[in-house]
Amino acid sequence: MTTFIPGEPWSTGVARAANGSVTIAGVGVRALATEHGTPAYVLDEADLRARARGYRRAFETAFAEIGAGVDVYYAGKAFLSVAVARWVHEEGLRVDTATGGELAVALRAGIPGEHLGLHGNNKSNAEIARALDAGVGRIIVDSLVEIDRVANAASTERPAPVMVRVTTGVHAGGHEYISTAHEDQKFGLSIAGDGDSPAMQGLLAVLARPELRLLGIHSHIGSQILDPSGFEVAAHAVLTLRAQLAERTGVLVDEVDLGGGYGIAYLPGEVALDPDRIAKDIASSVQASATDLGTPLPRFSIEPGRAIVGPAGLTLYTVGTVKPVRLEDGRTRTYVSVDGGMSDNIRPALYGAQYHAEVVGRSAAAQTVLARVVGKHCESGDIVVHDVQLPADVRAGDLLAVAATGAYGRSMASNYNHVPRPAVIAVADGTSRVLVRRETEDDLLALDLG
């Protein structure tokens, strides 16, 4: 017998109803599928807001205790829509964007420019110009070449506020592709070197341009990080660089961004990083580093990443073909095909990411069997969930939910095999509404000029 147990990796609004069907924020999955179709991304608004609020409060409290201020930035790349940008800003967060498109969404949501940041290792001139026109609070420069490009687009009358992104050499993250602070990769300027490191060169280059205003130093060591020790090592390295710059130039920068990328639970039994714990640990670490260096604390900023939106979302599918396959070791694996796949969640194919799925539209009294949830695309690697126990009587027409897909599902979605991308549905207080409408074949054909 399979039993749905609320809790991680599901959002707090997910529950099993008396008839065996699952509800999300009081809305039944059957009703969602009937009204909005499948596949569909479903976001629990109250859960997302609570996570945003929780991170802000945890860090504000912990950093206030050491006499420092802190800002929390929502990672637009995880998932961004006009409504979600408004939600997180209403909960006191700022918004981090990585492209002109993300910046456009945040501006459409009415987020004040000073509460926005622009990242990116290869910003176009148009993206830089738009950021300056919008009055963004900070542009994170990623290379020596970009420093000059931003300076040339700005003016001495209205200097561009910039932070220099550095790489600390700290390796962290769930996969090599999302570890962003080792030396052999595209982001940032290395702090490695004797006094004249690329990072120091970048800071000096910013100070040499009157069209730029140096806000501070930015560090980001990776994503889906579950061990907080990496943040402490990286923070010490960045604060040391800050002190070295002050000793060399007399300029003690006002702000340090410690990045984030805090890990979440994707499978039952996994434990996400606790906001209160990570906030207290990092605050204690930076206080100790500043004391050792003999420098006052700057203002800090952090970027929780997927930790806010990831657990708040799930993807709802309808089961199609169910096929038992005999394995070489004599076992049988049941292949459960759904009406989506790698076009709505590329992470299992790209990273080997692990997810959890359950039959959610009915009670399931059958014993479980080893199953693999796969998509409808013409790829053998089109896997949604590699291994999961599903009821032996899983059948066509069943509703299947995959947990913790709020981050990087819709934002990395594609039209592979010309499959339209799913809708994003918000649920709150027993009602649902469309945040991003489902694409149609007409949308696909409208782009094809023949």
Phi, psi and chi 1 to 4 in degrees:
 res  aa     phi    psi   chi1   chi2   chi3   chi4
   1 MET       -  134.6  179.4  176.9  179.7      -
   2 THR  -100.3  135.3 -178.3      -      -      -
   3 THR  -127.0  127.7  -56.6      -      -      -
   4 PHE   -83.0  124.8  179.7   84.1      -      -
   5 ILE  -112.7  114.9  -57.5  174.0      -      -
   6 PRO   -60.1  157.5  -21.7   33.2      -      -
   7 GLY   118.3 -177.7      -      -      -      -
   8 GLU   -55.2  137.2  -68.7 -176.2  -30.0      -
   9 PRO   -92.2   13.9   34.3  -36.4      -      -
  10 TRP   -86.1  158.5  -55.6   97.2      -      -
  11 SER   -68.6  162.5   76.2      -      -      -
  12 THR   -68.5  -18.2   52.3      -      -      -
  13 GLY   -87.5    1.6      -      -      -      -
  14 VAL   -88.7  133.2  173.2      -      -      -
  15 ALA  -149.5  155.5      -      -      -      -
  16 ARG   -94.4  122.7  177.3   75.9   79.3  175.3
  17 ALA   -78.0  171.3      -      -      -      -
  18 ALA   -61.2  -31.3      -      -      -      -
  19 ASN   -85.5    5.9   65.0   -3.0      -      -
  20 GLY    93.8  -14.8      -      -      -      -
  21 SER   -80.5  150.1  179.6      -      -      -
  22 VAL   -91.4  143.4  164.8      -      -      -
  23 THR  -117.4  151.9   61.7      -      -      -
  24 ILE  -128.1  116.1  -49.7  158.8      -      -
  25 ALA    52.2   36.8      -      -      -      -
  26 GLY    85.4    0.4      -      -      -      -
  27 VAL  -106.0  126.0 -176.6      -      -      -
  28 GLY   -71.9  144.8      -      -      -      -
  29 VAL   -65.6  -32.0  -67.5      -      -      -
  30 ARG   -62.5  -42.3  -78.0  -72.9  173.5 -163.7
  31 ALA   -65.0  -39.2      -      -      -      -
  32 LEU   -62.8  -45.2  -73.5  169.6      -      -
  33 ALA   -65.7  -39.1      -      -      -      -
  34 THR   -67.0  -43.7  -61.5      -      -      -
  35 GLU   -78.6  -38.4 -178.0  176.1   -2.6      -
  36 HIS  -114.3  -10.9  -57.5  -69.3      -      -
  37 GLY    78.8  172.2      -      -      -      -
  38 THR  -131.7  158.6   61.6      -      -      -
  39 PRO   -67.3  157.3   19.9  -25.4      -      -
  40 ALA  -149.5  138.1      -      -      -      -
  41 TYR   -85.5  130.8  -57.0  108.1      -      -
  42 VAL  -119.8  123.3 -176.6      -      -      -
  43 LEU  -110.3  128.7  -83.1 -179.1      -      -
  44 ASP   -86.8  101.3 -176.7  -20.5      -      -
  45 GLU   -60.4  -45.7  179.0 -178.8  -12.3      -
  46 ALA   -63.4  -38.5      -      -      -      -
  47 ASP   -64.5  -46.1 -178.1  -88.6      -      -
  48 LEU   -61.8  -46.1 -170.0  154.9      -      -
  49 ARG   -61.0  -41.4  -75.5  179.8  176.5  -87.1
  50 ALA   -64.5  -38.1      -      -      -      -
  51 ARG   -68.0  -41.4  -67.2  175.7 -168.2  -84.1
  52 ALA   -61.1  -47.2      -      -      -      -
  53 ARG   -63.4  -40.5 -168.2  163.5   55.4 -112.5
  54 GLY   -63.4  -42.7      -      -      -      -
  55 TYR   -66.3  -42.0  -93.2   99.1      -      -
  56 ARG   -61.7  -48.2  177.5  180.0   58.1   78.9
  57 ARG   -65.0  -40.8  -71.4  176.1  176.1  172.7
  58 ALA   -61.2  -46.2      -      -      -      -
  59 PHE   -75.3  -38.1  -85.6   84.9      -      -
  60 GLU   -61.5  -41.3  -74.2  178.8  -11.3      -
  61 THR   -66.9  -48.5  -60.8      -      -      -
  62 ALA   -65.0  -40.3      -      -      -      -
  63 PHE   -78.9  -28.1  -82.0   70.2      -      -
  64 ALA   -62.9  -33.4      -      -      -      -
  65 GLU   -66.8  -22.6  -69.5  176.3   -3.9      -
  66 ILE  -104.7    6.4   63.5  169.9      -      -
  67 GLY    80.1   28.3      -      -      -      -
  68 ALA  -125.8  149.4      -      -      -      -
  69 GLY   -92.0  162.4      -      -      -      -
  70 VAL  -153.0  143.2   64.0      -      -      -
  71 ASP  -117.4  144.4  -63.4  -53.0      -      -
  72 VAL  -111.2  127.8  179.9      -      -      -
  73 TYR  -108.8  131.2  -81.1   78.9      -      -
  74 TYR   -81.4  136.0  174.6   77.2      -      -
  75 ALA   -84.2  101.9      -      -      -      -
  76 GLY   -59.7  -29.8      -      -      -      -
  77 LYS   -66.6  -24.8   67.2  176.5 -176.0  174.8
  78 ALA   -65.7  -48.6      -      -      -      -
  79 PHE  -171.3  132.0  173.0   70.8      -      -
  80 LEU  -138.0  129.0 -166.1   64.2      -      -
  81 SER  -140.3  168.3   71.8      -      -      -
  82 VAL   -58.1  -46.0  169.0      -      -      -
  83 ALA   -65.0  -45.1      -      -      -      -
  84 VAL   -64.9  -39.5  167.0      -      -      -
  85 ALA   -59.0  -41.3      -      -      -      -
  86 ARG   -66.5  -43.1  -72.6  173.3  179.2  159.3
  87 TRP   -56.1  -52.2  -65.7  -10.5      -      -
  88 VAL   -68.5  -33.7  -64.0      -      -      -
  89 HIS   -69.0  -37.8 -167.7 -107.6      -      -
  90 GLU   -63.1  -25.9  -72.7  168.0   -0.9      -
  91 GLU   -90.3    9.1  -61.8  -58.1  -22.7      -
  92 GLY    95.5   10.0      -      -      -      -
  93 LEU   -95.6  154.5  -87.6   58.7      -      -
  94 ARG   -94.7  172.6  -58.8 -176.0  177.0 -156.8
  95 VAL  -125.0  129.3  177.6      -      -      -
  96 ASP   -99.6  127.1  179.5   53.5      -      -
  97 THR  -116.9  153.0   64.7      -      -      -
  98 ALA  -119.1   -6.3      -      -      -      -
  99 THR  -148.4  170.0   65.4      -      -      -
 100 GLY   -62.9  -34.0      -      -      -      -
 101 GLY   -64.9  -44.7      -      -      -      -
 102 GLU   -64.5  -39.5  -69.6 -179.4    2.0      -
 103 LEU   -61.5  -39.8  179.9   59.5      -      -
 104 ALA   -62.5  -40.7      -      -      -      -
 105 VAL   -65.0  -45.0  173.1      -      -      -
 106 ALA   -62.8  -40.2      -      -      -      -
 107 LEU   -67.9  -39.4  -68.3  172.4      -      -
 108 ARG   -60.3  -32.1  172.8   68.4   63.4   85.7
 109 ALA   -74.2   -8.9      -      -      -      -
 110 GLY    86.7   16.3      -      -      -      -
 111 ILE   -70.2  128.4  -49.4  -57.8      -      -
 112 PRO   -59.5  141.8  -20.6   31.6      -      -
 113 GLY   -55.0  -37.6      -      -      -      -
 114 GLU   -68.1  -13.1   61.4  -92.2   25.8      -
 115 HIS  -100.3   15.6  -71.2  176.4      -      -
 116 LEU  -118.2  149.3  -61.8  174.1      -      -
 117 GLY  -125.0  153.0      -      -      -      -
 118 LEU  -122.9  117.4  178.8   65.3      -      -
 119 HIS   -97.0 -172.7  -92.1  -75.7      -      -
 120 GLY   127.0  135.3      -      -      -      -
 121 ASN   -86.5  -10.2   67.5  -61.5      -      -
 122 ASN  -147.0   59.2 -171.8   31.6      -      -
 123 LYS   -65.3  137.9  -55.9  174.6 -168.4   69.9
 124 SER   -78.1  163.0   69.0      -      -      -
 125 ASN   -60.5  -36.6  -69.9  -25.3      -      -
 126 ALA   -66.1  -39.5      -      -      -      -
 127 GLU   -65.5  -41.7  -72.4  172.0  -32.5      -
 128 ILE   -63.5  -45.0  -67.8  169.9      -      -
 129 ALA   -62.4  -41.4      -      -      -      -
 130 ARG   -65.9  -39.5 -175.7  167.7 -165.1  178.4
 131 ALA   -62.3  -42.4      -      -      -      -
 132 LEU   -66.2  -42.2  -66.2  173.2      -      -
 133 ASP   -62.0  -35.7  -71.4  -17.1      -      -
 134 ALA   -79.2  -10.2      -      -      -      -
 135 GLY    69.4   39.5      -      -      -      -
 136 VAL   -59.1  149.4  -60.9      -      -      -
 137 GLY   -69.6  -26.3      -      -      -      -
 138 ARG  -162.4  142.0   58.8 -173.7 -166.7  174.7
 139 ILE  -112.7  123.3  -61.5  175.2      -      -
 140 ILE   -90.1  107.8  -65.9   86.6      -      -
 141 VAL   -84.1  143.2  -67.7      -      -      -
 142 ASP  -118.4   -6.0 -155.9   85.9      -      -
 143 SER  -158.7  163.6   64.3      -      -      -
 144 LEU   -64.3  -38.3  -63.8  174.0      -      -
 145 VAL   -62.0  -41.5  170.9      -      -      -
 146 GLU   -67.8  -29.9 -171.6  174.4   73.2      -
 147 ILE   -58.1  -46.3  -70.1  169.5      -      -
 148 ASP   -66.9  -37.0  -75.3  -27.0      -      -
 149 ARG   -65.2  -41.8  -68.9  177.4   59.1 -130.5
 150 VAL   -68.0  -41.3  174.6      -      -      -
 151 ALA   -62.4  -40.0      -      -      -      -
 152 ASN   -67.4  -25.9  -68.0  -21.4      -      -
 153 ALA   -85.8  -17.6      -      -      -      -
 154 ALA   -96.5 -166.6      -      -      -      -
 155 SER  -149.8  161.5   66.5      -      -      -
 156 THR   -69.5  -26.0   54.5      -      -      -
 157 GLU   -72.5  -30.0  -67.4   77.2   22.2      -
 158 ARG  -137.3   75.5 -167.6 -178.7  178.8 -171.9
 159 PRO   -63.2  146.2   -0.1    4.1      -      -
 160 ALA   -79.3  129.5      -      -      -      -
 161 PRO   -79.2  120.4   27.8  -30.6      -      -
 162 VAL  -129.6  151.6  -59.5      -      -      -
 163 MET  -120.0  145.2  -58.9 -172.7   78.8      -
 164 VAL   -97.5  120.9  176.0      -      -      -
 165 ARG   -81.6  129.2  178.9  163.6  178.0  172.2
 166 VAL  -120.7  155.8  -56.0      -      -      -
 167 THR  -109.9  129.9   54.9      -      -      -
 168 THR   -96.2   -8.1   59.5      -      -      -
 169 GLY    84.0   -1.2      -      -      -      -
 170 VAL   -81.0  125.5  177.1      -      -      -
 171 HIS   -97.5  122.3  -60.9 -121.3      -      -
 172 ALA  -153.7  149.7      -      -      -      -
 173 GLY   134.1  164.9      -      -      -      -
 174 GLY   -79.6  -13.5      -      -      -      -
 175 HIS  -155.9  151.2 -169.9  -80.3      -      -
 176 GLU   -53.2  -36.9  179.6 -174.5   -5.2      -
 177 TYR   -68.2  -20.1  -68.3  172.4      -      -
 178 ILE  -114.4   13.5   53.2  178.0      -      -
 179 SER   -92.8  118.6  -63.0      -      -      -
 180 THR  -117.8   14.7   57.3      -      -      -
 181 ALA  -120.5    2.5      -      -      -      -
 182 HIS   -77.9  165.7   54.2   79.3      -      -
 183 GLU   -72.7  -37.7  -54.4  -62.1  -21.7      -
 184 ASP   -88.5   69.2 -171.0   10.2      -      -
 185 GLN  -161.8  174.4   50.3   93.0   34.3      -
 186 LYS   -84.2  -15.3   68.8  179.0 -175.3  178.0
 187 PHE   -90.3  141.7  -68.7  111.2      -      -
 188 GLY    73.4 -179.3      -      -      -      -
 189 LEU  -118.9  130.1  -64.9  165.9      -      -
 190 SER   -70.6  141.8  172.9      -      -      -
 191 ILE   -87.6   -5.1   66.1  171.8      -      -
 192 ALA   -68.1  137.1      -      -      -      -
 193 GLY   137.6  164.6      -      -      -      -
 194 ASP   -96.2   85.9  -63.8  -34.3      -      -
 195 GLY    83.4  -32.8      -      -      -      -
 196 ASP  -120.8   49.4 -156.3   24.5      -      -
 197 SER   -67.5  161.9   65.1      -      -      -
 198 PRO   -53.6  -37.7  -28.2   36.1      -      -
 199 ALA   -63.7  -44.8      -      -      -      -
 200 MET   -64.2  -40.3 -179.6   62.1   75.8      -
 201 GLN   -58.6  -41.5  -67.4  177.4   43.2      -
 202 GLY   -63.4  -44.3      -      -      -      -
 203 LEU   -62.8  -42.7  -67.6  166.0      -      -
 204 LEU   -66.2  -36.8  -65.5  173.7      -      -
 205 ALA   -64.2  -38.2      -      -      -      -
 206 VAL   -65.3  -44.3  171.4      -      -      -
 207 LEU   -64.3  -24.9  -69.5  174.7      -      -
 208 ALA   -80.2  -11.0      -      -      -      -
 209 ARG  -107.4  112.8  -64.6  -63.1  -59.0 -101.0
 210 PRO   -66.7  -12.9   22.9  -33.3      -      -
 211 GLU   -79.6   -3.8  -54.3   92.1  -18.0      -
 212 LEU  -118.9  146.5  -57.4  177.9      -      -
 213 ARG  -118.9  114.6  176.4  164.4   58.4   92.0
 214 LEU   -78.0  107.3  179.4   60.0      -      -
 215 LEU   -77.7  -43.7  -64.3  179.0      -      -
 216 GLY   171.2 -157.0      -      -      -      -
 217 ILE  -119.6  138.2  -55.9  170.5      -      -
 218 HIS  -118.6  135.5 -174.9  -74.5      -      -
 219 SER  -134.7  139.4  167.5      -      -      -
 220 HIS  -145.1  120.5 -171.4   71.6      -      -
 221 ILE  -100.4   -7.4   63.0  174.9      -      -
 222 GLY   155.4 -162.3      -      -      -      -
 223 SER  -143.9  156.8 -171.6      -      -      -
 224 GLN    54.2   49.6 -174.2   52.0   15.0      -
 225 ILE   -94.2  128.2  -59.6  169.6      -      -
 226 LEU  -113.4   -7.8  -66.1  168.4      -      -
 227 ASP  -109.7  112.4 -179.4   -1.6      -      -
 228 PRO   -72.6   -9.9   26.3  -34.4      -      -
 229 SER   -62.3  -32.2   60.7      -      -      -
 230 GLY   -62.0  -36.5      -      -      -      -
 231 PHE   -64.1  -38.1  -62.8  113.1      -      -
 232 GLU   -67.7  -41.7  -61.9  166.3   13.3      -
 233 VAL   -65.3  -45.6  175.4      -      -      -
 234 ALA   -64.7  -41.0      -      -      -      -
 235 ALA   -61.7  -41.2      -      -      -      -
 236 HIS   -63.3  -40.2 -178.7   75.0      -      -
 237 ALA   -64.1  -40.8      -      -      -      -
 238 VAL   -69.9  -42.4  172.3      -      -      -
 239 LEU   -65.6  -31.9  -70.1  173.4      -      -
 240 THR   -66.3  -43.5  -61.1      -      -      -
 241 LEU   -60.5  -40.8  177.0   64.0      -      -
 242 ARG   -59.6  -44.5  174.1  177.2  178.1 -104.5
 243 ALA   -66.4  -37.9      -      -      -      -
 244 GLN   -64.9  -39.9  -69.1  170.0  -17.5      -
 245 LEU   -63.1  -41.5  177.9   68.0      -      -
 246 ALA   -64.3  -40.9      -      -      -      -
 247 GLU   -64.7  -33.9 -176.3  176.6  -16.5      -
 248 ARG   -83.6  -34.1 -176.1  163.4  175.0  171.6
 249 THR  -122.4  -14.1   66.6      -      -      -
 250 GLY    83.6    0.7      -      -      -      -
 251 VAL   -99.3  115.4  175.4      -      -      -
 252 LEU  -104.8  106.0 -170.9   66.8      -      -
 253 VAL   -63.8  151.6  -63.0      -      -      -
 254 ASP   -83.6  -20.1  -66.4  -29.9      -      -
 255 GLU  -139.1  146.1 -174.6  172.7  -12.8      -
 256 VAL  -132.3  126.4  166.2      -      -      -
 257 ASP   -99.3  123.0 -170.6  -55.6      -      -
 258 LEU   -93.9    6.5  -59.5  174.8      -      -
 259 GLY    68.3 -146.2      -      -      -      -
 260 GLY   172.2 -113.1      -      -      -      -
 261 GLY    75.4   41.0      -      -      -      -
 262 TYR   -70.3  137.7  -54.8  140.7      -      -
 263 GLY   -75.3  152.9      -      -      -      -
 264 ILE  -122.7  170.3   66.6  172.2      -      -
 265 ALA   -85.9  126.9      -      -      -      -
 266 TYR  -105.6  -23.0  -79.4  101.5      -      -
 267 LEU  -125.6  152.3  -57.7  175.3      -      -
 268 PRO   -56.3  136.3  -24.9   34.7      -      -
 269 GLY    95.5  -20.1      -      -      -      -
 270 GLU   -76.7  152.3  -68.9 -176.0  -18.1      -
 271 VAL  -123.5  123.9  179.0      -      -      -
 272 ALA   -75.1  162.0      -      -      -      -
 273 LEU   -63.2  136.1  -79.0 -179.1      -      -
 274 ASP   -85.8  125.2  175.5   64.6      -      -
 275 PRO   -56.1  -43.0  -23.9   33.1      -      -
 276 ASP   -64.7  -41.2  -69.4  -46.6      -      -
 277 ARG   -67.2  -47.6  176.1 -159.5  167.3 -164.1
 278 ILE   -66.3  -36.5 -171.1   69.8      -      -
 279 ALA   -64.5  -45.2      -      -      -      -
 280 LYS   -66.3  -41.4  -70.0  176.5 -179.0  177.1
 281 ASP   -63.4  -44.8  -73.9   -8.8      -      -
 282 ILE   -69.2  -41.2  -67.2  177.9      -      -
 283 ALA   -60.2  -44.0      -      -      -      -
 284 SER   -63.2  -40.0  175.1      -      -      -
 285 SER   -66.0  -45.8  174.3      -      -      -
 286 VAL   -70.1  -31.9  -62.3      -      -      -
 287 GLN   -63.7  -43.5 -176.5 -179.1   40.0      -
 288 ALA   -64.8  -40.9      -      -      -      -
 289 SER   -64.5  -45.3  -67.4      -      -      -
 290 ALA   -62.9  -37.7      -      -      -      -
 291 THR   -64.4  -45.3  -60.8      -      -      -
 292 ASP   -60.6  -38.2  -70.1  -16.8      -      -
 293 LEU   -83.8  -14.5  -66.2  165.1      -      -
 294 GLY    71.6   31.2      -      -      -      -
 295 THR  -120.3  147.5   54.5      -      -      -
 296 PRO   -68.7  157.0   24.8  -33.2      -      -
 297 LEU   -71.9  139.8  -72.3  165.1      -      -
 298 PRO   -84.0 -177.7   34.1  -36.2      -      -
 299 ARG   -81.9  143.3 -175.0  171.7 -174.3   84.6
 300 PHE  -112.4  159.8  -68.4   93.1      -      -
 301 SER  -139.2  150.2   46.4      -      -      -
 302 ILE  -136.3  159.2   61.6  107.5      -      -
 303 GLU  -133.2   92.9  -56.7  166.2   10.6      -
 304 PRO   -61.2  -20.4  -22.1   33.4      -      -
 305 GLY    71.0 -135.9      -      -      -      -
 306 ARG   -64.6  -14.1   75.5 -171.9   68.1 -165.1
 307 ALA   -60.5  -20.3      -      -      -      -
 308 ILE   -89.9  -48.3  -69.3  171.9      -      -
 309 VAL   -97.1  -26.4   66.4      -      -      -
 310 GLY   -56.2  -55.8      -      -      -      -
 311 PRO   -70.2  -16.2  -16.6   30.8      -      -
 312 ALA   -79.1   -8.5      -      -      -      -
 313 GLY  -119.0  154.7      -      -      -      -
 314 LEU  -141.2  162.5   61.0   79.9      -      -
 315 THR  -113.2  129.5  -53.2      -      -      -
 316 LEU  -103.2  125.6 -169.3   62.2      -      -
 317 TYR  -123.3  161.8  -62.3  101.5      -      -
 318 THR  -109.6  133.7  -60.8      -      -      -
 319 VAL   -75.7  139.4  172.7      -      -      -
 320 GLY  -114.4 -108.0      -      -      -      -
 321 THR   -69.4  134.7  -60.2      -      -      -
 322 VAL  -120.5  123.2  177.7      -      -      -
 323 LYS  -138.2  117.9  179.9  169.0   62.2  175.9
 324 PRO   -76.2  137.0   25.0  -30.4      -      -
 325 VAL  -126.6  125.8  175.4      -      -      -
 326 ARG   -80.6  127.8 -171.4  169.6  179.0   81.3
 327 LEU   -90.8  165.6  -53.1 -179.9      -      -
 328 GLU   -63.4  -29.3  -67.4  179.0   -3.7      -
 329 ASP   -84.9    6.1   60.9    6.9      -      -
 330 GLY    96.1  -14.1      -      -      -      -
 331 ARG   -75.5  168.4  -65.9 -179.3  -57.2  157.3
 332 THR  -120.3  131.6  -63.7      -      -      -
 333 ARG  -111.5  131.0  175.5 -178.6  -80.2  122.6
 334 THR   -91.0  117.3  -60.5      -      -      -
 335 TYR   -87.6  120.0  -84.8   72.4      -      -
 336 VAL  -110.7  109.5  178.6      -      -      -
 337 SER   -91.1  136.8  -61.5      -      -      -
 338 VAL  -118.8  171.9  -64.7      -      -      -
 339 ASP   -86.6   19.5   53.3   -8.9      -      -
 340 GLY  -134.7 -137.0      -      -      -      -
 341 GLY   142.2 -143.4      -      -      -      -
 342 MET   -66.4  -16.0   64.3 -169.1  -58.8      -
 343 SER   -74.7  -22.4   61.7      -      -      -
 344 ASP  -108.6  -10.1   57.5   69.1      -      -
 345 ASN  -152.7   94.0 -171.1   -5.2      -      -
 346 ILE   -82.2  -13.5 -169.8   64.2      -      -
 347 ARG   -61.4  -39.7  -64.9 -174.5   68.4 -107.2
 348 PRO   -61.5  -37.9  -26.8   36.9      -      -
 349 ALA   -75.6  -36.6      -      -      -      -
 350 LEU   -80.1  -44.3 -174.3   62.1      -      -
 351 TYR  -112.1   -9.2  -57.8  143.4      -      -
 352 GLY    72.2   25.6      -      -      -      -
 353 ALA   -62.9  144.2      -      -      -      -
 354 GLN  -101.9  136.8  -59.2  -66.6  -43.2      -
 355 TYR  -132.8  168.0  -75.4   88.0      -      -
 356 HIS  -121.0  139.3  177.5   64.2      -      -
 357 ALA  -131.1  152.9      -      -      -      -
 358 GLU  -146.1  150.9  -63.2 -162.2   27.7      -
 359 VAL   -72.2  125.6  172.2      -      -      -
 360 VAL  -123.1   -5.6  -65.9      -      -      -
 361 GLY   -93.5   -1.3      -      -      -      -
 362 ARG  -160.0  168.9   61.9  178.0  174.0   89.4
 363 SER   -73.9  152.3   60.6      -      -      -
 364 ALA  -135.7  103.0      -      -      -      -
 365 ALA   -94.7   -9.3      -      -      -      -
 366 ALA   -71.2  156.3      -      -      -      -
 367 GLN   -64.6  156.3  -66.6  -63.2  -47.2      -
 368 THR   -89.3  156.9   61.6      -      -      -
 369 VAL  -131.9  158.1  -64.3      -      -      -
 370 LEU   -68.2  125.4  176.6   65.2      -      -
 371 ALA  -133.8  159.2      -      -      -      -
 372 ARG  -131.0  125.0  174.2  165.1  -70.0  170.4
 373 VAL   -91.4  122.9 -179.6      -      -      -
 374 VAL  -126.3  163.4  -64.2      -      -      -
 375 GLY   -98.2 -168.7      -      -      -      -
 376 LYS  -103.2    7.7   61.8 -177.1  -64.2  178.0
 377 HIS   -84.9  159.6  -60.6  -76.5      -      -
 378 CYS   -84.1   59.8  -67.8      -      -      -
 379 GLU  -145.3  132.6  -62.7  -78.8  -15.4      -
 380 SER   -68.1  -22.3   58.1      -      -      -
 381 GLY   -85.4    8.9      -      -      -      -
 382 ASP   -78.2   76.3  178.6   23.4      -      -
 383 ILE  -115.9  131.7  -61.7  170.5      -      -
 384 VAL   -94.5  -46.5  178.8      -      -      -
 385 VAL  -133.9  120.1 -179.8      -      -      -
 386 HIS   -66.2  -50.8  -73.8   83.1      -      -
 387 ASP  -142.6  127.6  -68.3  -65.9      -      -
 388 VAL  -156.6  148.9   65.1      -      -      -
 389 GLN   -88.8  118.5  -67.4  -70.3  -39.7      -
 390 LEU  -122.3  157.0  -68.4  178.3      -      -
 391 PRO   -59.5  141.2   16.7  -28.3      -      -
 392 ALA   -61.8  -23.8      -      -      -      -
 393 ASP   -94.6   20.4   62.1   -7.6      -      -
 394 VAL   -57.9  137.2   59.4      -      -      -
 395 ARG  -148.8  167.0   54.3 -172.2 -179.5  -93.5
 396 ALA   -56.5  137.2      -      -      -      -
 397 GLY    95.8  -16.1      -      -      -      -
 398 ASP   -63.8  149.4  -86.1  -19.4      -      -
 399 LEU   -94.5  132.2  -69.5  178.1      -      -
 400 LEU  -122.6  133.7 -164.6   76.3      -      -
 401 ALA  -114.4  138.7      -      -      -      -
 402 VAL  -111.3  126.6  176.5      -      -      -
 403 ALA   -81.7  158.5      -      -      -      -
 404 ALA    58.7   45.4      -      -      -      -
 405 THR  -109.0   15.8   60.0      -      -      -
 406 GLY   -64.9  -28.9      -      -      -      -
 407 ALA  -103.3  134.3      -      -      -      -
 408 TYR    68.9    5.9  -59.5  109.6      -      -
 409 GLY   -79.8  -71.7      -      -      -      -
 410 ARG   -65.2  -36.0 -178.7   58.7  170.7   78.9
 411 SER   -70.2  -23.7   64.1      -      -      -
 412 MET  -107.1    9.9  -63.9  179.4   77.7      -
 413 ALA   -68.5  155.3      -      -      -      -
 414 SER  -135.9  178.5   73.7      -      -      -
 415 ASN  -107.7   33.0  -66.8  126.0      -      -
 416 TYR   -54.5  139.0 -177.4   50.6      -      -
 417 ASN    60.5   20.7  -72.5  156.2      -      -
 418 HIS    56.4   42.1  -81.1   68.1      -      -
 419 VAL   -93.3  122.8  172.6      -      -      -
 420 PRO   -62.8  145.1  -22.6   34.7      -      -
 421 ARG   -74.8  145.6  -72.2  176.3  -67.5 -178.0
 422 PRO   -69.3  165.1  -18.5   31.9      -      -
 423 ALA   -77.6  159.1      -      -      -      -
 424 VAL  -111.2  121.0 -178.7      -      -      -
 425 ILE  -113.5  129.6  -49.2  -60.1      -      -
 426 ALA   -96.5  139.2      -      -      -      -
 427 VAL  -123.5  138.6  -71.5      -      -      -
 428 ALA  -163.7  133.2      -      -      -      -
 429 ASP    52.8   41.8  -60.1  -38.0      -      -
 430 GLY    79.9    9.2      -      -      -      -
 431 THR  -129.9  161.9   62.1      -      -      -
 432 SER  -130.8  153.8   67.0      -      -      -
 433 ARG  -151.8  154.4   64.8 -173.6  177.8  101.2
 434 VAL   -84.1  125.1  177.5      -      -      -
 435 LEU   -91.9  -44.4  -61.4 -173.2      -      -
 436 VAL  -130.4  120.6 -179.3      -      -      -
 437 ARG   -71.9  156.8   72.1  164.5  173.7   83.0
 438 ARG   -66.0  137.7 -177.6 -179.7  -54.3  -79.2
 439 GLU   -71.7  156.0  -73.0 -177.9  -22.9      -
 440 THR  -123.2  169.0   66.2      -      -      -
 441 GLU   -63.4  -30.4  -69.9  178.9   -3.5      -
 442 ASP   -62.7  -36.9  -74.6  -18.6      -      -
 443 ASP   -61.5  -43.6  -68.2  -37.7      -      -
 444 LEU   -64.2  -44.8  -57.6 -178.7      -      -
 445 LEU   -70.0  -25.5  -67.0  170.3      -      -
 446 ALA   -66.5  -23.4      -      -      -      -
 447 LEU   -84.2  -17.0  -61.2  173.8      -      -
 448 ASP   -92.7  109.0 -169.7  -25.5      -      -
 449 LEU   -85.5    3.0  -57.7 -177.9      -      -
 450 GLY    72.5      -      -      -      -      -
